[in-house]
Each structure stands twice: as C-alpha cells, then as structure tokens.
Amino acid sequence: MAAAVGVFPMILSGSSLWSPMASVIAFGVTWSMVVALLTVPVLYIVIVKPKDVVKKNKYDDKNKGKTSGRPPIMAVIAILILLSPALTAQETSRRFTLDQIQEMAVQNNRSLKIKQMQVKEKEQKIKEDKVMLFPSVNVGSSYMYSESLPKLTVGKGAFGELPMQYILDDGSIQNVTVSLPNENTTYEMGKHNMFNTSVILYQPILQIPKINTGVNVSKTDLAISKEEQRKTTMQIKQAAEKLYYGLLILEKQKEEAELKKQAAGEKLNEAESAVSAGKATASAQLGLNASLADEEQNLLKINIQIDDYTADLKRLTGISDSVTFILDKPAVNDHMLLPVADSMSILALRENTDLKIANLTLANAKYAIKASKLSYIPDLGIFGGYSYQKGNSLFPENNTFIGREQIDVDVAKSYRRLSQYADLISVARKAVNYRKEELKVEADKQSSGLNNSSDYLTAKASLAKAEADLYAAQLNYRMAQTDLQILAGIY
C-alpha cells in the first residue's frame, strides 16, 4: 500500500507516459497484496482443508449452527475483483473556452519560449555593453622565488679617494687619503622571495562614442527580439483559434452526417418495405443503399478530420492525451461593429510587427555602419593604479602611477474581407433561424403522424448544416479580424 500511495503524484500529473504506468503499478501492488494476504490463504483453507492442521476443539459444539466466516471473505474478494477496473487510469473530461485554449497554446509553445530566452539574452547584452563606459579594474599579483641571487662587488677605491686631515694630540695636522670604499664590498641584488601586486583602473575617453553606438545596437537587437516574440505570440493565438473553430465546425458536420446517415437508413427501411409489398422496384433500394454508403464514408472522413484537429490542438496546447476536452460554443453577436478602415491603416503603419522589425533592422544597420566608422579613433583614456613590491631593494615598495507601402493594400484587403464575412454571418444566422422553424414544423407533423421519421431527420440534419455554416462564417470573420489586428499589431 505504501508503494501504491507513493505513485499517486505520478497518476495525478496527467502525463501521457507516467500516469498510465503509475496506475498499472498502483493496481498491481495492491492486487498482489490482496492475493498474497487474503486470496491464497482463503482458497487454501476452502480447497485443501488439511486435517492435520485444522483440529476441533471444545468450542466446536458451541459454534455449530453459526455461519462461517468464509462467505463474507469471499464476498469481499469478489467485490474487489469487480471494482478493480476502477483503479486503472481513466480519461477525464474538461471544458475549455477560446481564451483558455489560446493561453495554454502560448504558454506551452517551445518556439515562443526560445524567443523569451532570446529577449533575456539581449537584455543582459545591453548591461554588458554599458559596463564598458565605466572604469575597468585590473587586479594582479605575482610571486617568485630565486635560487641564486646575483651579487654586485664594489672594489676598494672604486669611487676614488677622499683626502682628509687629522689633528693629532700635539696639535699637528696629518694629511690622510681615504679610499671609497675603503675595502672590497659585496651586495646581493634582491632577495630570494619576491612578491608583487598591482591595481590598475582604466577609464576610456575617446572610445565612449563607439561604446554608446554598440549599446544602441544591442538595444535595437532587443527591440527586434521583442517584436518577433509578439509576432510569434499572435501567430500561435491565431493557429489555436483556427483549430478551435475548426473542431466546432467538424462537430456540427459530424452531427449533420450522423443525422443524414440515420435518415438514409430510415428511407432504406421504407424502400425495403415497399419492395417487399410490391410497391417499388429493387433499383430504388439499390440507390438508397449507395446513398447510405456515401453517408457512412462522409462520416468516416469527418471523424478522421476530428482526430487530426484534436491531436493538433492537444500538441499545440500541451493537453494530455488522456484528457477529453469539450469546447464551449462562442457567442455570436447580433450587432457587429466594424472598425474604421482609416484608423486601422494608421494603426497598422505604427504598430505592425513586420514593419517595426524592418525599421529596427534598418536602424541596426545604421548603428553598425556608425560603429565601423568610429573604429579609426585611437584607444585613448586615463588610467591610474597602485603597485606594491617586496623583494627588490632597488625599487620602492609602494608605487602610484597615472596616465591619460505594402501595408495600406493589406489593410484594405482585410477590411473588405471583414465586411463580407460580417454579411455572411447575418445570412447564416437567418438560415439557422429558418431551419429551426422548419424542424419545429416537422416535429409537429411527426407527432401528428403526417410525415415519416426520415423527413424529421432530414430537417434536423439541415439545421446542423446551417449551424456549421454559421460557425464557418464566424471563423472566417474572426480570421479576417485577427489578420487585420495582426497587421495593426494589436492582436
């Protein structure tokens, strides 16, 4: 049981790999415990009944007439066997809105995460370039041990002779010549242990314009990375929206195909009855069989498309394969306000990501040319420092030193498509309302026995088709709207 409970976090993680495997482990160790501790001993007692082990005692007479404890144990085992499938991993259903789908797609996209890391890299590059404007500090030290030291020998009288006068006790003066030095002298050049350390500060002066240009290049690279990140985000959101509406359309088309298949089956049954009654020929029945096969083929194609769209949406959003998602139906606005075309054109010229990237790339190239032109400036600056040495008697220990138009066309096209699809939504909504009225009439007729069930199913299929057309029109409107917003850089 400890092992079974220990893998519960893996089960709850929802991972397509670890969750099923952990479920198998949990069920396996739990069932092995039941088999080892309950099932095998009980079956051993029930089937084998060893007489040399089971002995009657003085309480056997008192226990006569009482029910044995074996049936309840076997009942518990049977219940555990029946409930064992509940321990396996089961699919969960979750409901998602369009905003949730888009948010999950943005959060789980790898290319967008790469763009985010590139933005962080550019931010650090700007900080690195700005550091070059400040004084740089260079700290160093060295140690050296000399096995043999050179010696300097100064001979007697090497620096000449110095005449001197001495006054004797009797008052007389004696002239004496003293050699410099007065004897041979040997000096060791330095010491065996020599240590040196220094600190140097350098402040660039003439290179400041070139450094500032490099900082501007890094800032432009950062702005380009941010715009590319925005562009990627908008593309991911649009792709998620296309899959979202595509699945809604396919669900309605599936509903339409199922109803048409059911209606074709009803018509085939009616034709078979008519043929058996001699009221129709077999050719009509063959045609209905072909129609039923066509509807089955169409339904199979739609199911394949739904599986493909579902897999693409799960891969885009990172939803686990064990999760069955239910998409909320978006609301259809009765009154759609179209944006002003001129304002969208102005906004597109100012906020369009492609146009921004192009302008930033141009600015980046200009900064690079400027930096190349500044390369002829000599590297002149002010530096100063301090050094300390110990071990060389010829040098001081402490030293301080100082030195010295395609956008307008795209907007107009997107705006024109937006107006056209808005009109299509109005027409599709009218068609849905008419189909609903038609379905109501057919339902009343069927309840009164005035028509066949195939007519009712046909009307219901027509309603599903009209709803699918409405979703398709709404998808086209949203795609035209998002294209216009992407051009304007506000999606």
C-alpha positions, 0 to 999 in steps of 0.5 A: 500500500505504501508503494501504491500511495507513493505513485499517486503524484505520478497518476495525478500529473496527467502525463501521457507516459507516467500516469498510465504506468503509475496506475498499472503499478498502483493496481498491481501492488495492491492486487498482489497484496490482496492475493498474497494476504487474503486470496491464497490463504482463503482458497487454501483453507476452502480447497485443501482443508488439511486435517492435520492442521485444522483440529476441533476443539471444545468450542466446536459444539458451541459454534455449530449452527453459526455461519462461517466466516468464509462467505463474507471473505469471499464476498469481499474478494469478489467485490474487489475483483469487480471494482478493480477496473476502477483503479486503472487510469481513466480519461477525464473530461474538461471544458475549455473556452477560446481564451483558455485554449489560446493561453495554454497554446502560448504558454506551452509553445517551445518556439515562443519560449526560445524567443523569451530566452532570446529577449533575456539574452539581449537584455543582459547584452545591453548591461554588458555593453554599458559596463564598458563606459565605466572604469575597468579594474585590473587586479594582479599579483605575482610571486617568485622565488630565486635560487641564486641571487646575483651579487654586485662587488664594489672594489676598494677605491672604486669611487676614488679617494677622499683626502682628509686631515687629522689633528693629532694630540700635539696639535699637528695636522696629518694629511690622510687619503681615504679610499671609497670604499675603503675595502672590497664590498659585496651586495646581493641584488634582491632577495630570494622571495619576491612578491608583487601586486598591482591595481590598475583602473582604466577609464576610456575617453575617446572610445565612449562614442563607439561604446554608446553606438554598440549599446544602441545596437544591442538595444535595437537587437532587443527591440527586434527580439521583442517584436518577433516574440509578439509576432510569434505570440499572435501567430500561435493565438491565431493557429489555436483559434483556427483549430478551435473553430475548426473542431466546432465546425467538424462537430456540427458536420459530424452531427449533420452526417450522423443525422443524414446517415440515420435518415438514409437508413430510415428511407432504406427501411421504407424502400425495403418495405415497399419492395417487399409489398410490391410497391417499388422496384429493387433499383430504388433500394439499390440507390438508397443503399449507395446513398447510405454508403456515401453517408457512412464514408462522409462520416468516416472522413469527418471523424478522421478530420476530428482526430487530426484537429484534436491531436493538433490542438492537444500538441499545440496546447500541451493537453494530455492525451488522456484528457477529453476536452469539450469546447464551449460554443462562442457567442455570436453577436447580433450587432457587429461593429466594424472598425474604421478602415482609416484608423486601422491603416494608421494603426497598422503603419505604427504598430505592425510587427513586420514593419517595426522589425524592418525599421529596427533592422534598418536602424541596426544597420545604421548603428553598425555602419556608425560603429565601423566608422568610429573604429579609426579613433585611437584607444585613448583614456586615463588610467591610474593604479597602485603597485606594491613590491617586496623583494627588490631593494632597488625599487620602492615598495609602494608605487602610484602611477597615472596616465591619460507601402505594402501595408495600406493594400493589406489593410484594405484587403482585410477590411473588405474581407471583414465586411463580407464575412460580417454579411455572411454571418447575418445570412447564416444566422437567418438560415439557422433561424429558418431551419429551426422553424422548419424542424419545429414544423416537422416535429409537429407533423411527426407527432401528428403522424403526417410525415415519416421519421426520415423527413424529421431527420432530414430537417434536423440534419439541415439545421446542423448544416446551417449551424456549421455554416454559421460557425464557418462564417464566424471563423472566417470573420474572426480570421479576417479580424485577427489578420487585420489586428495582426497587421495593426499589431494589436492582436 
